């Protein structure tokens, strides 16, 4: 091994406060004992891929160590060693997150769940699946399809891992009908930084026995415990579906149409808005043929996408006809029914909106959530703030649940920081939150610290301290560096 930097580590077994110096090589040897030499990477063996997630404003950083455990027991031993030697730990699934929560520390240990990638059980009687955290949504979808069932959380990237979804409480377009990760995870096996392995919840949908630790760990972004097994809720797979695309000449009409569609009883599983600039970009990038005439496209300010599903084709078409008539009454310029490949391509293109924004040179992407009825004034205000800062804010979002995804264009870092502060503050004043599904990670933690009720932040700190007294789990995530 190459020469290692030496540093002071305060070990838990020295009650008199004595300090012991360990080299990185010593720590690496201990970690290799746990996962095996071939499953521990150090130095140049750590590829660039482990240095980042997909956040636009989190500089890549290679960790000191990458460990690839195969069991919960190995995870427990890794965390015990990290706690003993005061090594910061970051968990990684697929690295598809957008908040910097999977960006490791330079002196830290990255625990990659790529070897813990098995669907352990698909229980058709209880409509649940038990999976390891490294299982991707695509892999889980194949397994559940064999049983005629479906895991319904689709955050827009099927290469995302279920463990990563748990970390951020991921949502996606289908949340309007099926809810977010929090609504679809029934139980966890999780490892505390002390090395204790615990189980929370299970295969039951009801529990009223003490604190709900499952829900506390979900969305904690790897700061409280690491999930090593996840029990998810499954739904019957509905095989017939179609998508309605409705252009509107006025953005306010789009937003006004949303509660009417939700109240109609049609139960759309996707209800999205896409502004005209974003639609133009995804149509161009994905080479979509939607059948919208140039005249209508040029006069449309935004589009509403309504996707319906049913177990019977006849009933599906009745619902499509009903929603088409309703959209016409609500002011849609026209209504286009997309089925089969056309519908699938549009939804896939919408799911790739982040990559479209990234390719267009966006300086940041945010996922603010506000009450559904507050979306029109919030988006109008966000655009005004961006223009005043010399930039722009365009995007799309989950109209059914008030989750607004905006690509922010503002090159000046100081102006952009103030712009985001103002946008987040406006959302919170309207009863919303900084993030609906991406999480705070490292990139949004400072805004949360500045804008949130100090009493709530202090309570979060006490919870963090209870789970992780040594403070090794994802320092800098949720709480800015030096504040936790």
Secondary structure, 3 states (H helix, E strand, C coil): CCCCCEEEECCCCCCCCCCEEEEHHHHHHHHHHHHCHHHEEEHHHCCHHHHCCCCCCCCCCCCCEEECCCCHHHHHHHHHHHHHCCCCEEEECCCCCCCCCCCCCCCCEEEECCCCCCEEEEECCCCEEEECCCCEHHHHHHHHHCCCEECCCCCCCCCCEHHHHHHHCCCCCCHHHHCCHHHHEEEEEEEECCCCEEEEECCCCCCCCCCCHHHHHCCCCCCCEEEEEEEEECEECCCEEEEEEEEECCHHHHHHHHHHHHHCCCCCCEEEEEEHHHHHHHHHHHCCCCCCCHHHHHHCCEEEEEEEEECCHHHHHHHHHHHHHHHHHCCCCCCEEEEHHHHHHHHHHHHCHHHHHHHCCCCEEEEEECCHHHHHHHHHHHHHHHHHCCCEEEEEEECCCCEEEEEEECCCHHHHHHHHHHHHHHHHHCCCECCCCCCCCCCCHHHHHHHCCHHHHHHHHHHHHHHCCCCCECCCCCCCCCCC
